């Protein structure tokens, strides 16, 4: 028996004028709790299948075996790990802004590294 992840896209696209780029979008829902996690523009690619988990469900239940991560997710985890190691917690937005002003802080170094990638 093979493990198949559920399709998390709505079956029909929805016109949404409230997004930064109004138009026709497919909603992407969390496979576990059902909240909307993202949107896919109907005209960007042939939309047939997509799987998604929200951050809360991943934290609570973990990721499925073999689940792939985007480079942004990997970078975000690297930054959060550096924050916990250096500061003992994940920094708030105002704390991050203060650290970015300091060119020798770990946050500034990671930000510069991300721009080079």
C-alpha positions in Angstrom: 0.0 0.0 0.0 1.4 3.4 -1.0 1.2 6.5 1.1 -0.7 9.2 -0.8 -1.0 12.7 0.5 -4.4 14.4 0.1 -5.0 17.1 -2.5 -5.4 20.4 -0.5 -6.5 22.6 -3.4 -10.1 23.7 -3.8 -11.8 22.1 -6.8 -12.9 25.4 -8.4 -11.1 28.7 -8.4 -12.4 31.7 -6.6 -12.3 35.4 -7.7 -10.7 37.3 -4.8 -10.4 41.1 -5.1 -8.9 41.5 -1.6 -5.5 40.0 -2.4 -2.5 42.3 -3.4 -3.0 40.9 -7.0 -6.7 40.5 -7.5 -7.9 37.7 -9.8 -8.8 34.1 -9.9 -7.1 31.9 -7.3 -7.3 28.4 -6.0 -7.3 28.2 -2.2 -4.8 25.8 -0.6 -6.0 24.3 2.7 -4.1 22.6 5.5 -4.6 18.8 5.1 -5.1 18.4 8.9 -7.2 21.3 10.2 -8.5 22.8 6.9 -7.5 26.5 7.4 -6.4 28.4 4.3 -2.6 28.2 4.1 -2.0 29.9 0.7 -3.3 30.7 -2.7 -2.3 29.6 -6.2 -3.1 31.8 -9.2 -5.3 30.0 -11.6 -3.4 31.2 -14.6 0.2 30.5 -13.3 0.3 26.7 -13.9 -2.0 23.8 -14.6 -3.3 23.3 -11.1 -4.1 19.7 -10.4 -2.6 18.8 -7.0 -1.0 20.4 -4.0 -0.4 19.3 -0.4 0.0 21.7 2.5 0.2 21.7 6.3 -0.1 24.9 8.4 2.7 25.7 10.8 0.6 25.0 13.8 -0.2 21.4 12.7 3.5 20.8 11.8 4.5 21.9 15.3 1.8 19.9 16.9 1.9 16.7 14.9 5.2 16.8 12.9 5.8 16.5 9.2 4.9 13.4 7.1 7.9 11.1 6.2 9.6 12.3 3.1 8.1 15.8 3.3 10.1 18.2 1.2 10.9 21.7 2.4 11.4 24.9 0.4 14.7 26.7 0.6 12.8 29.5 2.5 11.7 27.0 5.1 15.2 25.7 5.6 16.6 29.2 5.9 13.8 30.2 8.4 14.7 27.2 10.5 18.4 28.1 10.4 17.6 31.7 11.6 15.2 30.5 14.3 17.9 28.0 15.5 20.5 30.7 15.6 18.1 33.0 17.6 17.4 30.3 20.2 21.1 29.5 20.5 22.3 33.1 20.8 19.3 34.8 22.5 17.4 31.9 24.2 14.2 32.6 22.2 12.9 33.6 18.8 13.2 37.3 18.5 10.2 39.6 18.0 10.1 41.9 15.0 11.4 45.0 17.0 14.2 42.9 18.4 15.1 41.7 14.9 15.2 45.3 13.6 17.6 46.3 16.4 19.8 43.3 15.6 19.8 44.2 11.8 21.2 47.6 12.7 24.2 45.9 14.3 26.4 44.7 11.4 28.2 42.2 13.6 25.1 40.4 15.0 24.3 36.9 13.9 21.0 38.1 12.4 22.8 40.7 10.2 25.3 38.0 9.1 22.4 35.6 8.2 20.6 38.4 6.4 23.7 39.2 4.3 24.2 35.5 3.6 20.6 35.2 2.4 21.0 38.2 0.0 24.1 36.5 -1.6 22.3 33.2 -2.2 
